[in-house]
Amino acid sequence: MRLVEKTRQVSRRGFLKSSSVTVFGTVAIASGGMLLDPKGAWAMDLKALKPQTMATLIQMARDVYPHDRLTDATYAKSVGSYDDLAATDPKTKAMIENGCAALDAQAQKTHKTTYVNVGWEEDRVAILKANEATPFFKTIRAGLVTGLYNQHDIWQKFGYEGSSADKGGYIHRGFNDIDWLGTTASAAPAAGAKS
């Protein structure tokens, strides 16, 4: 049986209390090469990229593949491999640093702030659309497909049960599960019954 995580109900007061903005939107920069979640739930120790660059990549990941149910830590994990790659390849590091700087420059020009601090998702997406033909954008977007969706711990949030071959296939593991449709198999008339 498939288990889909239900969304949490948040009161207006709870929403306002938890929506404080830090220097870089959803993440804060600690010292040198450290990126922290403002609530202290996660942190990244960076090897090659600047903390501001990683904050931009995390926000970019959220804007390219937006899922309200996913945490910033999930998005940070999805772009963490770019820091590893930048540590071993100077050309990739330059491309990422320059690409994030270009996003910030365009945000500065149109919104007088950095890309991460642009308040509306719609405005950030417009900046990304203006850059979607660049090698930087294409590289990041392509890597996010696997970087984000290959994280086994988020599959349940999407209702995906994972591989079926090693468990005997879907025939006995939810093949006839149609709870998402709002009907059940027992509600269907039996074969040969008159309706």
Wavefront OBJ file of the C-alpha trace (Angstrom):
o trace
v 0.000 0.000 0.000
v 1.239 3.449 -0.831
v 1.691 6.015 1.919
v 1.644 9.655 0.896
v 2.753 12.228 3.401
v -0.048 14.621 4.287
v 0.639 18.338 4.308
v 0.852 19.942 7.696
v -1.672 22.578 8.630
v 0.058 25.801 9.593
v -1.694 28.573 11.454
v -1.300 32.155 10.305
v 0.667 32.955 13.439
v 2.947 29.942 12.946
v 3.557 30.906 9.326
v 4.445 34.500 10.209
v 6.692 33.357 13.049
v 8.673 30.958 10.850
v 8.985 33.131 7.738
v 11.787 35.445 8.859
v 14.223 36.351 6.068
v 17.958 36.090 6.613
v 20.778 37.675 4.662
v 20.553 35.052 1.922
v 16.859 34.175 1.997
v 16.474 30.600 3.159
v 20.075 30.078 4.240
v 22.613 31.949 6.310
v 26.321 32.148 5.866
v 28.448 31.311 8.852
v 32.186 31.513 8.585
v 34.382 30.972 5.531
v 33.115 27.877 3.783
v 30.076 26.997 5.879
v 26.433 27.323 4.915
v 23.778 27.051 7.641
v 20.024 26.765 7.767
v 18.747 29.664 9.921
v 16.882 27.210 12.143
v 20.029 25.093 12.521
v 18.489 21.977 10.951
v 21.349 21.423 8.505
v 24.714 22.779 7.484
v 27.140 22.301 4.598
v 30.891 22.370 4.783
v 31.984 23.690 1.403
v 35.193 22.650 -0.351
v 35.412 24.959 -3.368
v 32.364 27.134 -3.950
v 31.624 30.321 -2.059
v 28.767 30.138 0.464
v 26.896 32.839 -1.497
v 27.218 30.714 -4.638
v 25.853 27.629 -2.898
v 22.950 29.663 -1.453
v 22.158 30.795 -5.017
v 22.313 27.199 -6.300
v 19.943 26.021 -3.554
v 17.428 28.754 -4.368
v 17.845 28.060 -8.083
v 17.131 24.353 -7.468
v 13.971 25.260 -5.565
v 12.852 27.571 -8.372
v 13.617 25.138 -11.209
v 11.952 22.146 -9.494
v 9.563 23.667 -6.930
v 8.066 21.343 -4.314
v 6.660 22.971 -1.188
v 6.898 19.683 0.725
v 10.677 19.450 0.302
v 13.016 21.121 2.765
v 15.960 23.327 1.906
v 18.204 20.533 3.189
v 16.879 18.308 0.378
v 17.679 20.975 -2.202
v 21.101 21.563 -0.623
v 21.836 17.848 -0.934
v 20.762 17.951 -4.597
v 23.352 20.630 -5.470
v 26.109 19.443 -3.104
v 27.764 17.461 -5.889
v 28.546 20.724 -7.705
v 30.836 21.732 -4.829
v 32.629 18.372 -5.114
v 32.965 18.821 -8.876
v 34.189 22.406 -8.510
v 36.896 21.197 -6.105
v 38.365 18.962 -8.817
v 37.623 20.935 -11.998
v 38.589 24.645 -12.183
v 36.559 25.178 -15.394
v 33.389 23.907 -13.733
v 34.078 26.032 -10.667
v 34.490 29.146 -12.839
v 31.305 28.346 -14.787
v 29.258 27.937 -11.596
v 30.708 30.991 -9.829
v 30.260 33.149 -12.958
v 26.739 31.806 -13.600
v 25.608 32.595 -10.056
v 27.266 36.013 -10.283
v 25.324 36.659 -13.506
v 22.044 35.756 -11.753
v 22.945 38.148 -8.933
v 23.888 40.897 -11.403
v 20.571 40.580 -13.217
v 18.673 40.545 -9.918
v 20.620 43.591 -8.773
v 19.746 45.387 -12.017
v 16.021 44.618 -11.930
v 15.271 44.244 -8.203
v 18.167 45.979 -6.401
v 19.073 42.820 -4.462
v 20.730 39.438 -4.916
v 18.957 36.566 -6.690
v 18.333 34.727 -3.412
v 16.735 37.792 -1.855
v 14.322 38.512 -4.710
v 11.054 38.144 -2.813
v 8.744 36.643 -5.407
v 9.283 33.280 -7.043
v 7.771 34.656 -10.247
v 10.507 37.325 -10.423
v 13.282 34.781 -9.807
v 11.847 32.490 -12.487
v 11.910 35.412 -14.943
v 15.629 35.830 -14.204
v 16.178 32.106 -14.784
v 14.224 32.179 -18.063
v 16.471 34.985 -19.285
v 19.448 32.688 -18.611
v 18.033 29.317 -19.716
v 20.103 29.199 -22.922
v 23.408 29.503 -21.044
v 25.654 26.463 -20.463
v 25.506 27.251 -16.733
v 21.715 26.943 -16.548
v 21.612 23.842 -18.750
v 24.269 22.117 -16.634
v 22.591 22.877 -13.316
v 19.089 21.967 -14.530
v 20.249 18.664 -16.041
v 22.138 17.669 -12.895
v 19.192 18.521 -10.668
v 16.991 15.875 -12.273
v 19.074 13.100 -10.747
v 20.461 15.105 -7.834
v 16.967 15.810 -6.518
v 14.796 12.893 -7.603
v 17.312 10.120 -6.850
v 17.107 10.870 -3.129
v 15.341 7.797 -1.710
v 14.170 9.633 1.406
v 11.845 11.905 -0.629
v 10.199 9.216 -2.770
v 7.439 8.604 -0.249
v 6.500 12.290 -0.358
v 5.671 11.822 -4.042
v 3.920 8.476 -3.558
v 6.674 6.571 -5.352
v 7.409 3.212 -3.780
v 10.741 2.682 -5.469
v 11.974 -0.239 -7.505
v 9.554 -3.133 -7.826
v 11.668 -5.749 -9.606
v 13.540 -6.813 -6.474
v 10.222 -7.203 -4.592
v 8.384 -9.315 -7.169
v 6.956 -6.521 -9.302
v 3.915 -4.302 -8.870
v 1.306 -6.991 -9.637
v 1.058 -7.879 -5.916
v 2.347 -4.567 -4.557
v -0.188 -1.900 -5.451
v -0.821 -2.491 -9.147
v -4.538 -2.127 -8.489
v -4.088 0.716 -5.975
v -6.188 3.543 -7.249
v -6.843 5.411 -4.025
v -5.596 8.565 -5.750
v -8.624 8.347 -8.068
v -11.075 8.508 -5.169
v -12.707 5.136 -5.833
v -12.012 1.677 -4.544
v -12.040 -1.710 -6.238
v -14.936 -2.791 -4.008
v -17.076 0.038 -5.371
v -16.864 -1.362 -8.903
v -19.647 -3.778 -9.936
v -18.704 -7.454 -10.017
v -18.243 -9.123 -13.386
v -21.584 -10.155 -14.847
v -23.545 -7.999 -12.406
v -26.190 -5.668 -13.771
v -25.668 -2.026 -13.048
l 1 2 3 4 5 6 7 8 9 10 11 12 13 14 15 16 17 18 19 20 21 22 23 24 25 26 27 28 29 30 31 32 33 34 35 36 37 38 39 40 41 42 43 44 45 46 47 48 49 50 51 52 53 54 55 56 57 58 59 60 61 62 63 64 65 66 67 68 69 70 71 72 73 74 75 76 77 78 79 80 81 82 83 84 85 86 87 88 89 90 91 92 93 94 95 96 97 98 99 100 101 102 103 104 105 106 107 108 109 110 111 112 113 114 115 116 117 118 119 120 121 122 123 124 125 126 127 128 129 130 131 132 133 134 135 136 137 138 139 140 141 142 143 144 145 146 147 148 149 150 151 152 153 154 155 156 157 158 159 160 161 162 163 164 165 166 167 168 169 170 171 172 173 174 175 176 177 178 179 180 181 182 183 184 185 186 187 188 189 190 191 192 193 194 195
